[in-house]
Amino acid sequence: GVSKMEERMLFALMVFSPLIVLAETIAQKVFDAIEIYSLHVDCKVTSRFAHTVITSKIVNRANESREATFEVELPKTAFITNFSMSIDGKVYPGIIKEKASAQKEYDAAVSHGQSAGLVKITGRKLEQFHVSVSVAAASKVTFELTYEELLKRQLGKFELLIKVRPKQLVKHFQIDVHIFEPQGIRFLETDSTFMTNELTEALTKVQNETKAHILFKPTIDQQKINPELDETLLNGDFVVRYDVKRGATAGDIQIVNGYFVHYFAPHEMPVFPKNVIFVIDRSGSMAGRKIEQTRDALLKILQDLRPEDHFSFITFNRKVVEWKSSLLQATAKNVASAVSDACFLIIGTDINRALLAAVSVLDKAESLPERSVSMIILLTDGQPTSGETNVEVIQENIQKAVNGKYALFCLGFGFDVSYRFLEKMALSNGGIARRIYENADAALQLQGFYQEVATPILMQIEMQYPENAVEGLTKNNFKLFFEGSEIIVSGKISNELDLLPVEIKAQSHSSDLTLKEEANVKEKEQVFKNQTYIFGNFIERLWAYLTIQQLLEKSISAQEEEQKTLEAQALELSLQYSFVTPLTSMVVTKPAGQEQTELANKPTEAGKWGIEQGKLGDGINHFVQFEITYVNPPAQIHVSTDEIVLRHNNESTRLPWAESATSTVQGLRVSVEKERSVTASLSDTVTVKISFVKFPDDFLGLYFLNTDRFSDKVSGVLGRYHYRCMQQRRMILLESTSDPIPCWSLDVTA
């Protein structure tokens, strides 16, 4: 009573199971032969600007050569500035080049059969740097990576995040964080996702008025999960949070080597009343968990409104539905009514008409507070598929309608959304865009974003400096300032000055403000003298970092010619200051005889230059076909931009994109959402989702909904392929935790 298929599977199990166990044992021995005997993270934070050096020393204890891998997860907002490998006393540096030049060198290496490494996104706040090198028997290699970032103040705190994941016990493990804040440190705290009582003993903190030193130096025994096992506890985030002291002045000015930085963060000021409209996507793709999380967040946000605020919400799919015809004051009665009616959220996507309707409601609003802040918060998980679908026309329509009167904040839910479209629309209308990750805490993410923009205390802020004495000034005009954030302006003092004057003009809830301050240049220069653990030109590098970030941000909403000019300026600075930015790449050279080239790219949240959450496509080359193969049940799912085909027992079921449908085979459920996505789910395995994007050209995007189902042996194989290399079919194997034969495959066609 055993079928031919079952016979083949049983035979495969008998033959391959012992081989799999043997392979795992050999792999473990190879892994054990490569030992990280020293890992040091040295971070210096000077006035919010963090300079981090990670040094890893590795020895090959085997009697033959082995591959050593250096993997570091660093903050997405950071720019890599330096990398080097030292092998047998010889240093092999990473060289930062213009992206096209680096790509040409990289492609040449790939064409000769050599491999490539990428910096790839690994989570919400982190991206990964990965380099492998062959190490001779009994030899040592030292890896050193340097990156820099400007810490951003959110909700009254600066946060420094260090990912700790050595994957083995390390004899000499150490994290040093030095902080120097001339304004004074108001509070300082450390947090960790892996800390135990034993590890707490390895943590020391020394702090005075302006300086702090945090040292985390666990012994081998303290690192162990338990005394009997050689497994490490160190797997997670090490976080330092702090804030600085502030006086009731025009902020703090700091000067080093002719460059200045001005920090401005007023506090304890009256909050502007808000006029806020929530524009919420309720198309089919939002049904279920997403809309429930949106509702939960909205209920909490409504209850946090102040009595002087005004609000409303609009929902949209192919139709636009206004909750009320006008804005309502956030009285207890109106909020209670909104809380009750929010349940109607659970019941094509016309983004253009929904946003225009929101603008119209604000335009027609009457009896609003004379001094108040009006904002629109858009939440969507998809592309515009009904009404006006041309994103450039939508952007133009919204910018013309808003006309600088209101701030537009765009929240993209998940990875089907065109994030760059939302980002451009938000930046063109005085707001920001943010991705909401499709996880259990999505409601908290939505609430957290709202808290950031819930307390506007200044508007129309203008920071003025003497034109004849300052050059290279970063952005100095700001539409809104929210409690708990910070404005930073930097520039270069071009003439000899004894005093650097600054004047700030802004509107508060009660009046127009003018704040003045003068900085004594020589006195300010003295503040950073004799600080041996401070990197001396940090303000100049901070200026370059901030300028590059702002040029890239400005280019998003610029016209084509201006965009080229802005990107050229950002590229020049990136090369001058050796930053790996979206316009540059770092070529990593290896010893002769080894694969010669690896390329470090800077990914972006929009995915234009890199991989995001397993989603493939670089804006030029796109995927148009996927083949998903399951062993148990024996089935294949062929997905193309034309149709979806489910094959099982020599039978085929065709599922067109033109309509929503579901088909189930022995527990394998294939669900098609009309012209949006197809999802393949099977109990206790990873769920695969493939999205269908119809513009600018038809293409497919791939990502996984529950990556916690991957086993520990899955190490991001997808990220190892570069798009330009994928001109032919590749077979990618990923281990599953439940199939009889422990692997399933994705056959990818570019």
JOBEL-V214311 format. One record per pair of residues at least 4 apart in sequence whose C-alpha atoms are under 7 Angstrom apart, sorted by the first residue. I is the first residue (numbers start at 1). J is the second residue. Records with the same first field share a line. If there is no record, write none. Layout:
I: J ; J
This chain:
2: 6 ; 7
3: 7
4: 8
5: 9
6: 10
7: 11
8: 12
9: 13
10: 14
11: 15
12: 16
13: 17 ; 741
16: 20
17: 21
18: 22
19: 23
20: 24
21: 25
22: 26
23: 27
24: 28
25: 29
26: 30
27: 31
28: 32
29: 33
30: 34
33: 60 ; 61 ; 62
34: 58 ; 59 ; 60 ; 61 ; 68
35: 58 ; 59 ; 60
36: 56 ; 57 ; 58 ; 59 ; 170
37: 57 ; 58 ; 170 ; 171 ; 172
38: 56 ; 57 ; 170 ; 171 ; 172 ; 173
39: 55 ; 56 ; 57 ; 172 ; 173 ; 174
40: 54 ; 55 ; 56 ; 173 ; 174 ; 175
41: 53 ; 54 ; 55 ; 174 ; 175 ; 176
42: 52 ; 53 ; 54 ; 175 ; 176 ; 177
43: 50 ; 51 ; 52 ; 53 ; 176 ; 177 ; 178
44: 50 ; 51 ; 52 ; 177 ; 178 ; 179 ; 534
45: 49 ; 50 ; 51 ; 178 ; 179 ; 180
46: 50 ; 179 ; 180 ; 181 ; 534
47: 180 ; 181
48: 150 ; 151
49: 149 ; 150 ; 151 ; 542
50: 148 ; 149 ; 150
51: 147 ; 148 ; 149
52: 146 ; 147 ; 148
53: 144 ; 145 ; 146 ; 147
54: 144 ; 145 ; 146
55: 142 ; 143 ; 144 ; 145
56: 142 ; 143 ; 144
57: 141 ; 142 ; 143
58: 140 ; 141 ; 142
59: 138 ; 139 ; 140 ; 141
60: 66 ; 135 ; 137 ; 138 ; 139 ; 140
61: 137 ; 138
62: 137 ; 138
63: 137 ; 138
64: 136 ; 137
65: 134 ; 135 ; 136 ; 137
66: 134 ; 135 ; 136
67: 132 ; 133 ; 134 ; 135
68: 132 ; 133 ; 134 ; 135
69: 131 ; 132 ; 133
70: 130 ; 131 ; 132
71: 128 ; 129 ; 130 ; 131
72: 128 ; 129 ; 130
73: 126 ; 127 ; 128 ; 129 ; 163
74: 126 ; 127 ; 128 ; 163
75: 125 ; 126 ; 127
76: 125 ; 126 ; 127
77: 149
78: 147 ; 148 ; 149
79: 147 ; 148 ; 149 ; 579 ; 580 ; 581
80: 146 ; 147 ; 148 ; 579 ; 580
81: 146 ; 147 ; 148 ; 578 ; 579 ; 580
82: 94 ; 145 ; 146 ; 147
83: 93 ; 94 ; 144 ; 145 ; 146
84: 91 ; 92 ; 93 ; 94 ; 143 ; 144 ; 145
85: 91 ; 92 ; 93 ; 141 ; 142 ; 143 ; 144
86: 90 ; 91 ; 92 ; 141 ; 142 ; 143
87: 91 ; 140 ; 141 ; 142
88: 139 ; 140
92: 589 ; 590
93: 588 ; 589
94: 586 ; 587 ; 588 ; 589
95: 586 ; 587 ; 588
96: 575 ; 578 ; 580 ; 584 ; 585 ; 586 ; 587
97: 101 ; 102 ; 575 ; 584 ; 585 ; 586
98: 102 ; 583 ; 584 ; 585
99: 103 ; 583 ; 584 ; 585
100: 104
101: 105
102: 106 ; 585 ; 587
103: 107
104: 108
105: 109
106: 110 ; 597 ; 598 ; 599
107: 111
108: 112
109: 113 ; 114 ; 596 ; 597
110: 114 ; 115
114: 595
115: 595
116: 597 ; 598 ; 599 ; 720
117: 130 ; 131 ; 598 ; 599 ; 600 ; 720
118: 129 ; 130 ; 599 ; 600 ; 601 ; 720
119: 127 ; 128 ; 129 ; 130 ; 600 ; 601 ; 602
120: 127 ; 128 ; 129 ; 603 ; 610 ; 611 ; 719
121: 126 ; 127 ; 128 ; 603 ; 611 ; 612 ; 613
122: 126 ; 127 ; 128 ; 613
123: 127
135: 139
151: 158 ; 159
152: 158
153: 157 ; 158 ; 484 ; 485 ; 486
154: 158 ; 452 ; 484 ; 485
155: 452 ; 484 ; 485
156: 243 ; 484 ; 485
157: 241 ; 242 ; 243
158: 241 ; 242 ; 243
159: 239 ; 240 ; 241 ; 242
160: 239 ; 240 ; 241
161: 237 ; 238 ; 239 ; 240
162: 237 ; 238 ; 239
163: 236 ; 237 ; 238
164: 234 ; 235 ; 236 ; 237 ; 238
165: 234 ; 235 ; 236
166: 234
167: 232
168: 231 ; 232
169: 220 ; 223 ; 230 ; 231 ; 232
170: 220
171: 219 ; 220
173: 217 ; 218
174: 216 ; 217
175: 215 ; 216 ; 217
176: 214 ; 215 ; 216
177: 213 ; 214 ; 215
178: 212 ; 213 ; 214
179: 211 ; 212 ; 213
180: 210 ; 211 ; 212
181: 185 ; 210 ; 211
182: 210
183: 210 ; 244 ; 245 ; 246
184: 209 ; 210 ; 244 ; 245
185: 209 ; 210 ; 243 ; 244 ; 245
186: 243 ; 244 ; 245
187: 242 ; 243
188: 241 ; 242 ; 243
189: 240 ; 241 ; 242
190: 239 ; 240 ; 241
191: 238 ; 239 ; 240
192: 237 ; 238 ; 239
193: 236 ; 237
194: 233 ; 234 ; 235 ; 236
195: 199 ; 200
196: 200
197: 201
198: 222
199: 203 ; 218 ; 222
202: 216 ; 217 ; 218
203: 215 ; 216 ; 217
204: 214 ; 215 ; 216
205: 213 ; 214 ; 215
206: 212 ; 213 ; 214
207: 211 ; 212 ; 213
208: 212
218: 222 ; 223
219: 223
220: 224
221: 227
223: 232 ; 233 ; 234
224: 229 ; 230 ; 231 ; 232 ; 233
225: 229 ; 231 ; 232 ; 233
250: 264 ; 504 ; 515 ; 516 ; 517
251: 262 ; 263 ; 264 ; 265
252: 262 ; 263 ; 264
253: 260 ; 261 ; 262 ; 263 ; 519
254: 260 ; 261 ; 262 ; 524
255: 259 ; 260 ; 261 ; 521 ; 524 ; 525
256: 260 ; 525 ; 537 ; 539
258: 492 ; 493
259: 491 ; 492 ; 493 ; 539 ; 540
260: 490 ; 491 ; 492 ; 539
261: 488 ; 489 ; 490 ; 491 ; 539
262: 488 ; 489 ; 490
263: 486 ; 487 ; 488 ; 489
264: 486 ; 487 ; 488
265: 485 ; 486 ; 487
267: 483
269: 457
270: 457 ; 509
271: 455 ; 456 ; 457 ; 509
272: 371 ; 372 ; 373 ; 456 ; 457 ; 509
273: 308 ; 309 ; 372 ; 373
274: 309 ; 310 ; 372 ; 373 ; 374
275: 309 ; 310 ; 311 ; 373 ; 374 ; 375
276: 310 ; 311 ; 312 ; 374 ; 375 ; 376
277: 311 ; 312 ; 313 ; 358 ; 375 ; 376 ; 377
278: 312 ; 313 ; 314 ; 376 ; 377 ; 378
279: 313 ; 314 ; 315 ; 354 ; 377 ; 378 ; 379
280: 314 ; 315 ; 316 ; 378 ; 379 ; 380
281: 315 ; 316 ; 317 ; 379 ; 380
282: 286 ; 287 ; 315 ; 316 ; 317 ; 345
283: 317 ; 348 ; 349
286: 290 ; 291 ; 381
287: 291
288: 292
289: 293
290: 294
291: 295 ; 346
292: 296
293: 297 ; 442 ; 443
294: 298 ; 443
295: 299 ; 342 ; 345
296: 300 ; 443
297: 301 ; 443 ; 444 ; 446 ; 447
298: 302
299: 303 ; 339
300: 304
301: 305 ; 447
302: 335
303: 335
305: 309 ; 330
306: 330
307: 329 ; 330 ; 331
308: 329 ; 330
309: 329 ; 330
310: 327 ; 328 ; 329 ; 330
311: 327 ; 328 ; 329 ; 330
312: 323 ; 324 ; 327 ; 328
313: 322 ; 323
314: 321 ; 322 ; 323
315: 320 ; 321 ; 322
316: 320 ; 321 ; 349 ; 350 ; 354
317: 348 ; 349 ; 350
318: 348 ; 349 ; 350 ; 386
320: 354
326: 361 ; 365
327: 365
328: 334
330: 334 ; 335
331: 335
332: 336
333: 337
334: 338
335: 339
336: 340
337: 341
338: 342
348: 385 ; 386
349: 383 ; 384 ; 385 ; 386
350: 354 ; 384 ; 385 ; 386 ; 387 ; 388
351: 355 ; 384
352: 356 ; 388 ; 394
353: 357
354: 358
355: 359
356: 360 ; 398
357: 361
358: 362
359: 363 ; 401 ; 402
360: 364
361: 365
371: 509
374: 406 ; 407
375: 406 ; 407 ; 408
376: 407 ; 408 ; 409
377: 408 ; 409 ; 410
378: 409 ; 410 ; 411
379: 410 ; 411 ; 412 ; 413
380: 411 ; 412 ; 413
381: 412 ; 413 ; 414 ; 416 ; 417
382: 416 ; 417 ; 418
383: 417 ; 418
384: 389
385: 389
388: 394
390: 394
391: 395 ; 421
392: 396
393: 397
394: 398
395: 399 ; 425
396: 400
397: 401
398: 402
399: 403 ; 428 ; 429
402: 406
404: 429
407: 429 ; 430 ; 431
408: 426 ; 429 ; 430 ; 431
409: 426 ; 431 ; 432 ; 433
410: 422 ; 426 ; 432 ; 433 ; 434
411: 433 ; 434 ; 435 ; 436
412: 417 ; 419 ; 434 ; 435 ; 436
413: 417 ; 435 ; 436 ; 437 ; 438
414: 436 ; 437 ; 438
416: 691
418: 422
419: 423 ; 606
420: 424 ; 606
421: 425
422: 426 ; 433
423: 427 ; 432 ; 433
424: 428 ; 556 ; 557
425: 429
426: 430 ; 431 ; 432 ; 433
427: 431 ; 432 ; 557
428: 557
430: 479
436: 442 ; 445
437: 442
438: 442
441: 445
442: 446
443: 447
444: 448
445: 449
446: 450
447: 451
448: 452
449: 453
450: 454
453: 482
455: 482 ; 483
456: 480 ; 481 ; 482 ; 483
457: 481 ; 482 ; 483 ; 508 ; 509
458: 480 ; 481 ; 506 ; 507 ; 508
459: 479 ; 480 ; 481 ; 506 ; 507 ; 508
460: 478 ; 479 ; 480 ; 506 ; 507
461: 477 ; 478 ; 479 ; 505 ; 506
462: 476 ; 477 ; 478 ; 504 ; 505 ; 506
463: 476 ; 477 ; 503 ; 504 ; 505
464: 502 ; 503 ; 504
465: 501 ; 502 ; 503
466: 470
469: 493 ; 494 ; 495
470: 491 ; 492 ; 493 ; 494
471: 491 ; 492 ; 493 ; 494
472: 491 ; 492
473: 490 ; 491
474: 489 ; 490 ; 491 ; 547
475: 489
476: 489
490: 543
491: 543
497: 521
498: 520 ; 521
499: 518 ; 519 ; 520 ; 521
500: 518 ; 519 ; 520 ; 521
501: 517 ; 518 ; 519
502: 516 ; 517 ; 518
503: 514 ; 515 ; 516 ; 517
504: 514 ; 515 ; 516
505: 513 ; 514 ; 515
506: 512 ; 513 ; 514
507: 511 ; 512 ; 513
508: 512 ; 513
520: 524
521: 525
522: 526
523: 527
537: 541
538: 542
539: 543
540: 544
541: 545
542: 546
543: 547
544: 548 ; 573
545: 549
546: 550
547: 551
548: 552 ; 570 ; 573
549: 553
550: 554
551: 555 ; 566 ; 567 ; 570
552: 556 ; 567 ; 570
554: 558
555: 563 ; 566 ; 567
558: 562 ; 563
559: 563
560: 564
561: 565
562: 566
563: 567
564: 568
565: 569
566: 570
567: 571
568: 572
569: 573
570: 574
571: 575 ; 583
572: 576
573: 577
574: 578 ; 579 ; 580 ; 581
575: 579
580: 584 ; 585 ; 586 ; 602
581: 602
582: 602 ; 603 ; 609
585: 599 ; 600 ; 601
586: 599 ; 600 ; 601
587: 597 ; 598 ; 599 ; 600
588: 597 ; 598 ; 599
589: 596 ; 597
590: 594 ; 595 ; 596 ; 597
602: 609 ; 610
603: 607 ; 609 ; 610 ; 611
604: 608 ; 609 ; 610
607: 611 ; 612 ; 618
608: 618 ; 619
609: 618
610: 618
611: 615 ; 616 ; 719
613: 703
614: 702 ; 703 ; 718
615: 701 ; 702 ; 703
616: 701 ; 702
617: 621 ; 622 ; 623
618: 622
621: 723
622: 699 ; 750
623: 699 ; 700 ; 749 ; 750
624: 640 ; 641 ; 699 ; 700 ; 749 ; 750
625: 639 ; 640 ; 641 ; 748 ; 749 ; 750
626: 638 ; 639 ; 640 ; 747 ; 748 ; 749
627: 636 ; 637 ; 638 ; 639 ; 746 ; 747 ; 748
628: 636 ; 637 ; 638 ; 745 ; 746 ; 747
629: 635 ; 636 ; 637 ; 744 ; 745 ; 746
630: 634 ; 635 ; 636 ; 744
631: 635 ; 739 ; 744
632: 739
633: 666
634: 648
635: 647 ; 648
636: 646 ; 647 ; 648
637: 645 ; 646 ; 647
638: 644 ; 645 ; 646
639: 643 ; 644 ; 645
640: 644
641: 698 ; 699 ; 700
643: 655 ; 656 ; 657
644: 654 ; 655 ; 656
645: 652 ; 653 ; 654 ; 655
646: 652 ; 653 ; 654
647: 651 ; 652 ; 653
648: 652
657: 674 ; 675
658: 674 ; 675
659: 674
660: 672 ; 673 ; 674
661: 671 ; 672 ; 673
662: 670 ; 671 ; 672
663: 669 ; 670 ; 671
664: 668 ; 669 ; 670
665: 669
667: 682
668: 680 ; 681 ; 682
669: 680 ; 681 ; 682
670: 678 ; 679 ; 680 ; 681
671: 678 ; 679 ; 680
672: 677 ; 678 ; 679
673: 677 ; 678
675: 692
676: 691 ; 692
677: 689 ; 690 ; 691 ; 692
678: 689 ; 690 ; 691
679: 688 ; 689 ; 690
680: 687 ; 688 ; 689
681: 687 ; 688
682: 687
684: 738
685: 709 ; 736 ; 737 ; 738
686: 704 ; 706 ; 707 ; 709 ; 710
687: 704 ; 705 ; 706
688: 703 ; 704 ; 705
689: 702 ; 703 ; 704 ; 705
690: 700 ; 701 ; 702 ; 703
691: 700 ; 701 ; 702
692: 699 ; 700 ; 701
693: 698 ; 699 ; 700
694: 698 ; 699
710: 714 ; 736
711: 735 ; 736 ; 737
714: 734 ; 735
721: 725
722: 726
726: 750
727: 750
728: 749 ; 750
729: 747 ; 748 ; 749
730: 747 ; 748
731: 745 ; 746 ; 747 ; 748
732: 745 ; 746 ; 747
733: 743 ; 744 ; 745 ; 746
734: 743 ; 744 ; 745
735: 742 ; 743 ; 744
736: 742 ; 743 ; 744
737: 742
739: 743
